[in-house]
């Protein structure tokens, strides 16, 4: 039959040639005309694909997946002041969102208070400004923390923001063991893809494992890290690189925690991941399935984990901001819908869908609602959540799953040869791989080898978008005045004592979170705490890679 098919195809192609553009995936891999049983002949259906809820979890981490409970619809939000962001959270919850996701402004992410010279012009621009516990109290005012799960996208000062969240819960009389949520706490990808680092890798890893230890003892339902491939992909990585570099970061965190004296099964069940959903729907589905299978093998074979939950790769997904265009904004709604399908068909546990106008500004309320409705339509109208892993068994899906797993494993082996992820970062290996892939992708667009609708094909003249959200420039002044008032009213002797405790604990091997909690309750600022750590740990300076 195969020979007959090839004969017919050859005749058809001579008479009606195939399209001229290259048939490549989102990762620039050649896509064959047809996939058959021959492409997956080496696979063992039970061993490699299996059943959902069973090792190696290729088909999902839960036996019933979305038939039991839909993914968490968790829209990432935060801008301006805590008061404004609190209103947006309440709006999203009223529209059917099922979890909160906090975006912090750049100053907060880098450990600067709003009145610091480095913060000028950035306060509240890309997220909410948080200087003290007072801001955090306002951010969650009227939102009972035992009723929602909260994700916080914060890395370098993650321990401090987590301590603030705990302090708010205590003020709400919510037992900390009832808190549910995730803190990103993934510093390694900051050095390779995102850039919001403060301290060098070694003390940063100590802060990461402090969260592992503290939460394993006090907040059992909290995901202590969200190992993030999202930003790696946004920086230009391929699908296989996203999987490889993300899981290599995960390996480094597991090793650091074990070296700090923790048992793998005490913390590994609370490790979560964060991936990107890009435009190539089928490649992305294969990517998610490959990542799940590969992590299960790593945890079982490399770390000898015994708890089945330690083997499960649970992940949040965000649709790809880097694919959104400033041209023809409504096209972005379609892109996000495709990416949403990829995440759901790939078995995500929670999802953020980007808004149509995010290539220009923070999304306005109408855009946010449309983004949320995209998830809800897929959930309730498309039928894709009615059965588990519906694309399993497809020759192409299984083939691309295998290919991504193999390529990712090859990268992981290379990183191991270099001495692990921290060494690979220090040597510039990871950065170089991402940069090369990003350059290749951009050249394909510029040479019309890759079509982006509305950008290099099907272009039209349009009027500039009018209804975009603009952060009020007066927010910075307001935030600085609020900070002055907090400093005036607090007990500054207590602040000094709490900062000295942090200094001493930083010199020792003590877990720093209790000292942070003590300081935060005195309304010590984020910047004051980070300055003490800067003095003790130093600051990381990026190494340029060419």
C-alpha positions in Angstrom: 0.0 0.0 0.0 2.8 2.4 0.8 4.4 1.9 -2.6 1.1 2.5 -4.4 0.6 5.6 -2.3 4.1 6.9 -3.3 3.4 6.2 -7.0 0.1 8.1 -6.9 1.7 11.0 -5.0 4.5 11.3 -7.5 2.0 11.6 -10.3 -0.1 14.2 -8.5 2.9 16.3 -7.5 4.1 16.4 -11.1 0.8 17.6 -12.3 -0.1 19.8 -9.2 3.1 20.8 -7.3 2.9 21.2 -3.6 3.1 24.7 -2.1 6.4 26.5 -2.4 6.9 27.4 1.3 8.9 25.2 3.5 6.9 22.7 5.6 8.5 23.3 8.9 7.3 23.2 12.5 7.3 26.2 14.9 10.8 24.9 15.9 12.0 24.8 12.3 11.9 21.0 12.2 11.1 19.5 8.7 7.6 18.1 8.7 7.1 15.1 6.5 4.3 14.7 4.1 2.8 11.7 5.9 3.4 9.9 9.1 2.6 6.2 9.4 3.1 3.3 11.8 6.7 3.1 10.6 7.4 6.3 12.4 6.5 4.9 15.8 7.3 1.2 15.3 9.8 1.1 18.1 7.2 2.3 20.6 5.6 0.1 23.3 2.1 1.4 23.7 1.8 0.4 27.4 5.3 1.4 28.4 5.6 4.7 26.4 2.1 6.0 26.1 0.2 4.1 28.8 -2.8 5.4 30.6 -3.6 8.8 32.3 -2.6 8.8 36.0 -0.1 6.1 35.5 3.7 6.2 35.0 5.2 7.7 32.8 2.2 10.1 32.7 2.5 10.7 28.9 -1.3 11.0 28.8 -1.8 13.1 31.9 -1.2 13.1 35.6 -4.8 12.4 36.7 -6.8 9.3 35.8 -9.9 11.3 34.8 -8.3 14.6 33.8 -10.9 17.3 32.8 -13.8 14.9 33.3 -13.1 15.2 37.0 -12.3 18.9 37.2 -11.4 21.5 34.5 -8.1 23.2 34.5 -7.8 26.4 36.7 -8.5 29.5 34.7 -5.9 31.8 36.1 -5.5 35.1 34.4 -2.3 36.9 35.1 -3.0 40.4 36.3 -1.6 43.3 38.2 -0.8 47.0 37.4 -0.5 50.3 39.1 -1.4 50.4 42.7 -2.6 47.6 45.0 -6.0 49.2 45.0 -6.4 49.1 41.2 -5.1 45.5 41.0 -7.5 44.5 43.8 -10.4 45.8 41.7 -9.2 43.8 38.6 -8.9 40.6 40.7 -12.4 41.0 42.0 -13.7 41.7 38.4 -12.0 38.6 37.1 -13.3 36.4 39.9 -16.8 37.8 39.2 -16.4 36.8 35.5 -15.6 33.1 36.3 -11.9 33.1 36.9 -11.0 30.3 39.3 -7.6 31.4 40.6 -5.5 34.5 41.0 -2.2 35.2 39.4 -0.2 38.3 40.5 2.0 40.4 38.2 4.5 42.5 40.1 6.1 45.7 38.7 9.7 45.7 37.6 10.8 47.5 40.8 9.3 44.9 43.0 10.8 42.1 40.9 14.3 43.6 41.3 14.0 44.3 45.0 13.7 48.1 44.9 11.2 50.3 46.7 9.1 52.8 44.7 11.2 55.7 46.0 14.5 54.3 44.9 16.2 56.1 42.0 16.3 52.9 40.0 12.5 52.8 40.2 11.9 56.1 38.5 9.5 55.7 35.6 8.8 52.0 36.3 6.5 52.1 39.3 3.3 50.1 38.6 4.0 49.9 34.9 4.2 46.1 34.2 2.6 44.9 37.4 1.5 46.0 40.8 3.9 48.0 43.1 4.5 46.2 46.4 6.7 48.0 49.0 5.5 46.8 52.3 2.9 44.6 54.0 0.5 47.5 53.8 0.4 47.1 50.0 -0.1 43.4 50.2 -2.9 43.8 52.7 -4.6 46.2 50.2 -3.9 43.8 47.3 -5.9 41.0 48.9 -8.5 43.1 50.7 -11.9 41.4 50.7 -10.4 38.2 49.1 -10.3 35.4 51.6 -7.0 33.5 51.1 -8.4 30.2 52.2 -11.0 30.4 49.3 -8.7 31.0 46.4 -5.4 29.7 45.1 -2.9 32.3 44.3 0.1 32.3 41.9 2.8 34.9 42.3 5.2 35.6 39.5 8.2 36.6 41.5 11.7 35.2 41.6 14.7 37.0 43.1 12.8 38.3 46.1 10.3 35.3 46.2 11.0 34.4 49.8 10.1 38.0 50.9 6.8 38.1 48.9 5.8 34.7 50.2 6.4 35.9 53.7 4.2 38.9 53.0 1.4 36.6 51.7 1.7 34.5 54.9 1.5 37.7 57.0 -1.7 38.7 55.2 -3.2 35.3 55.8 -2.4 35.6 59.5 -4.1 39.0 59.6 -7.1 37.4 58.0 -7.0 34.6 60.6 -6.4 32.0 57.9 -4.2 29.1 59.1 -1.1 29.0 56.9 -1.6 25.2 56.3 -4.8 26.1 54.4 -3.1 28.3 51.9 -3.0 27.0 48.3 -1.0 28.4 45.4 2.3 28.7 43.7 5.3 31.0 43.8 7.5 31.1 40.7 10.8 31.1 42.7 12.7 30.1 39.6 15.9 32.1 39.6 17.9 30.1 37.1 15.8 31.1 34.1 16.4 34.7 35.0 20.1 34.3 34.2 19.3 32.8 30.8 16.1 34.4 29.5 14.5 37.1 31.6 17.0 39.2 33.5 15.2 40.0 36.8 18.0 38.6 39.0 19.5 40.3 42.0 22.0 37.9 43.7 24.5 35.5 42.3 23.4 31.9 41.7 24.7 30.2 44.9 22.9 32.5 47.4 19.9 32.6 45.1 19.7 28.8 45.2 19.8 29.0 49.0 16.8 31.3 49.0 15.0 28.8 46.7 15.6 25.8 49.0 14.6 27.9 52.0 11.1 28.0 50.5 11.2 24.3 49.8 12.0 23.6 53.5 9.7 26.1 55.1 6.7 25.1 53.0 7.2 21.4 53.4 7.0 21.9 57.1 4.3 24.7 57.3 2.3 25.1 54.0 1.8 21.6 52.7 -0.5 22.6 49.8 1.7 25.3 48.4 3.7 24.7 45.2 7.1 25.8 46.2 8.4 26.5 42.7 7.1 26.9 39.2 10.0 25.9 37.0 9.5 28.2 34.1 10.0 27.3 30.4 7.7 30.1 29.4 10.3 32.8 29.4 12.9 30.5 27.8 10.5 30.1 24.9 9.7 33.8 24.8 13.4 34.5 24.5 13.5 32.4 21.3 14.1 28.7 22.3 12.6 25.9 20.3 10.1 23.4 21.8 12.8 20.9 22.6 15.0 23.5 24.1 12.2 24.8 26.2 11.7 21.3 27.6 15.4 20.6 28.0 16.4 23.8 29.7 13.3 23.9 32.0 13.9 20.3 33.2 17.6 21.0 33.6 16.7 23.9 35.9 14.4 21.5 37.7 17.2 19.0 38.1 19.4 21.7 39.6 16.7 22.6 42.1 16.2 19.0 43.2 20.0 18.6 43.6 20.3 21.8 45.6 17.5 20.7 47.9 19.0 17.2 48.4 22.4 18.8 49.2 20.7 21.1 51.7 19.5 17.9 53.6 16.0 17.5 52.3 14.5 14.2 51.3 13.4 14.2 47.6 9.9 12.9 48.4 9.4 15.7 51.0 9.6 18.5 48.5 9.3 17.1 45.0 5.5 16.6 45.0 5.2 20.4 45.3 7.4 21.2 42.4 5.3 22.6 39.5 6.2 23.8 36.0 5.2 26.7 33.7 5.3 26.3 30.0 4.5 28.4 26.9 1.8 27.5 24.4 3.1 28.5 20.9 1.3 28.6 17.6 2.2 25.2 16.1 -0.7 23.3 17.7 0.4 19.8 17.1 4.1 20.3 18.0 3.0 22.0 21.3 0.8 19.0 22.2 3.8 16.7 21.6 6.0 19.0 23.7 3.7 18.9 26.7 3.5 15.1 26.5 7.2 14.7 26.1 8.0 16.9 29.1 5.7 14.9 31.3 7.2 11.6 30.3 10.8 12.8 30.5 10.4 14.3 34.0 8.8 11.1 35.3 11.8 9.1 34.1 14.3 11.7 35.5 12.7 11.6 39.0 12.4 7.8 39.1 15.8 6.9 37.5 18.0 9.8 38.5 16.7 10.7 41.9 15.1 7.4 43.0 11.9 9.1 44.1 9.4 6.8 45.6 6.3 9.0 46.0 4.3 8.8 42.8 3.5 12.5 43.1 7.2 13.2 42.9 7.2 11.8 39.4 4.2 13.9 38.1 4.9 17.0 36.1 2.1 19.3 36.9 2.2 22.6 34.9 0.6 25.9 34.3 0.5 27.3 30.7 0.4 30.8 29.3 -0.3 31.5 25.7 2.7 33.0 23.8 3.1 36.7 24.2 5.9 36.7 21.7 3.5 35.6 18.9 1.1 38.5 19.4 1.3 41.3 16.8 0.7 45.0 17.0 -0.7 44.8 13.5 -4.3 43.6 13.1 -4.9 43.1 16.8 -8.0 40.9 16.3 -5.8 38.3 14.7 -4.4 37.7 18.2 -7.7 36.4 19.4 -7.4 33.6 16.9 -3.8 32.9 17.8 -4.7 32.7 21.5 -7.5 30.3 20.7 -5.2 27.9 18.9 -2.6 28.1 21.7 -5.4 27.5 24.2 -6.3 24.3 22.4 -2.7 23.2 22.4 -2.5 23.6 26.2 -5.7 21.7 26.8 -5.0 18.9 24.4 -1.5 18.7 26.0 -3.0 18.3 29.5 -2.3 21.5 31.4 -3.4 22.0 35.0 -4.0 25.7 34.8 -4.0 28.3 32.0 -3.6 32.0 31.3 -4.8 33.3 28.0 -3.2 36.5 26.7 -5.3 39.4 25.5 -5.6 40.8 22.0 -3.9 44.2 22.8 -0.9 43.0 24.8 1.5 43.8 22.0 0.7 47.4 22.7 0.0 47.7 26.4 -1.4 46.1 29.5 -4.9 44.7 28.5 -8.0 46.7 29.0 -11.0 45.2 30.7 -12.8 44.2 27.5 -9.7 42.4 26.2 -9.2 40.5 29.5 -12.8 39.3 29.4 -12.4 38.1 25.8 -9.3 36.2 26.8 -11.1 34.5 29.7 -14.1 33.7 27.5 -11.7 32.0 25.1 -10.9 29.5 27.8 -14.5 29.1 28.8 -15.7 28.4 25.2 -13.0 25.8 24.8 -14.0 24.2 28.1 -17.7 24.2 27.6 -18.4 24.2 23.9 -15.5 22.6 21.9 -15.8 19.1 23.3 -12.0 18.6 23.7 -12.3 18.3 27.5 -14.8 15.4 27.2 -12.1 12.7 26.7 -8.5 12.4 27.9 -5.6 13.0 25.5 -7.7 12.7 22.4 -4.8 12.9 20.0 -3.0 9.9 21.5 -2.1 7.3 19.0 -1.8 9.7 16.1 1.3 8.8 14.2 2.4 12.4 14.0 1.7 13.2 17.6 3.5 10.2 19.0 6.4 10.8 16.5 6.8 14.4 17.5 6.5 13.5 21.2 9.3 11.0 20.8 11.5 13.4 18.8 11.1 16.3 21.3 11.9 13.9 24.2 15.1 12.7 22.5 16.3 16.1 21.5 15.6 17.4 25.0 17.5 14.5 26.6 20.5 15.2 24.3 20.6 18.8 25.6 20.3 17.6 29.2 23.2 15.2 28.7 25.3 18.1 27.3 24.4 20.2 30.3 25.4 17.4 32.6 28.8 17.1 30.7 29.3 20.9 31.4 28.9 20.3 35.1 25.2 21.0 35.5 22.9 23.9 34.8 24.6 26.6 36.9 27.9 25.8 35.1 26.2 25.8 31.7 24.8 29.2 32.5 28.1 30.6 33.7 29.8 29.3 30.5 27.0 30.9 28.4 26.0 27.6 26.7 22.3 27.9 27.4 22.1 31.6 26.4 24.0 30.9 23.1 21.6 28.1 22.2 18.5 30.3 22.8 20.1 33.3 20.9 20.9 31.1 17.9 17.3 29.8 17.7 15.8 33.2 18.1 18.0 34.6 15.3 17.1 31.7 13.0 13.3 32.2 13.6 13.6 36.0 13.0 15.5 35.5 9.7 12.8 33.1 8.5 10.2 35.8 9.0 12.3 38.5 7.3 13.0 36.2 4.3 9.3 35.2 4.1 10.1 31.6 4.8 7.7 31.8 7.8 4.4 33.6 7.3 3.1 35.9 10.0 -0.4 37.0 9.0 -0.7 40.8 9.0 3.1 41.3 9.3 4.8 39.8 6.2 1.7 38.7 4.4 -2.0 39.8 4.1 -0.9 43.3 5.3 -3.5 46.1 5.5 -3.6 49.8 6.4 -5.2 50.4 9.8 -5.9 53.2 12.1 -3.9 53.2 15.4 -5.7 51.4 18.2 -7.3 53.9 20.5 -8.7 52.0 23.4 -5.6 50.8 25.2 -4.9 50.9 28.9 -2.4 53.5 30.1 -1.0 53.5 33.6 -1.5 56.9 35.3 1.9 58.6 35.7 0.7 59.9 39.1 0.8 56.4 40.5 4.5 56.7 41.2 3.9 59.9 43.3 1.0 58.3 45.1 3.0 55.1 45.9 6.0 57.1 47.2 3.7 59.2 49.5 2.1 56.0 50.8 5.5 54.6 51.5 6.5 57.7 53.4 3.4 57.5 55.6 4.1 53.8 56.4 7.7 54.7 57.4 6.4 57.5 59.6 3.9 55.4 61.5 6.0 52.2 62.0 8.3 51.5 65.0 11.7 52.1 63.4 13.6 50.6 66.3 11.9 47.3 65.6 12.7 47.7 61.9 16.4 48.1 62.8 16.4 45.0 65.0 14.6 42.9 62.4 17.1 43.9 59.7 20.0 43.0 62.0 18.4 39.6 62.5 18.3 39.1 58.7 21.9 40.2 58.4 23.0 37.6 61.0 20.8 34.8 59.6 22.2 35.5 56.1 25.7 35.0 57.4 24.6 31.6 58.9 22.8 28.6 57.4 19.5 29.5 59.0 16.3 29.4 57.0 15.7 33.1 56.3 11.9 33.0 56.0 11.2 33.4 59.8 13.5 36.5 59.9 11.7 37.9 56.8 8.3 37.3 58.5 9.5 39.1 61.6 10.7 42.1 59.6 7.6 42.3 57.4 5.3 42.4 60.4 7.1 45.6 61.5 6.4 47.1 58.0 10.1 46.8 56.9 10.2 47.5 53.2 11.1 45.0 50.4 13.9 47.3 49.4 15.4 47.5 52.9 15.4 43.7 53.2 17.0 43.3 49.8 19.6 45.9 50.5 20.8 43.8 53.5 21.0 40.8 51.3 22.8 42.7 48.6 25.5 43.7 51.2 25.8 40.0 52.3 25.4 38.1 49.1 26.6 40.6 46.5 24.9 41.3 43.1 25.1 39.3 39.9 26.6 40.9 36.8 25.5 39.4 33.5 28.1 37.9 31.2 27.7 38.8 27.6 27.5 35.9 25.2 28.2 36.3 21.4 
